[in-house]
């Protein structure tokens, strides 16, 4: 939201809107980091998969690979698109100086919840993958 500062026609952002913008930028950085981590995870799988010979371990490798492909090809791209669209709506709101656009606020909470949910899933995936790969490193 925008508040008039004075008759000079200068405007300042409301603190709540600045916080939403800051949080969105933080998540954009997180998505970029996730993409880099996924590339690293692929290298780990490529490097250590041949060391596993057990059928159950090969199934786990397939499982990790499928999740990695899904996260990399679909989820992170979709989350990034949501964030960019969200920031675009904020920019439009600021350009038009329309403080009444409550859809942005409602959308913000939903987007943040999606990102937090994926972040939790990603952490679990990473922990499971590292634990699994550590078995091959010890061989």
Secondary structure as UniProt FT lines:
FT   STRAND          2..4
FT   TURN            7..8
FT   STRAND          11..13
FT   HELIX           15..48
FT   HELIX           49..51
FT   HELIX           55..70
FT   HELIX           71..75
FT   HELIX           76..96
FT   TURN            99..100
FT   HELIX           102..137
//
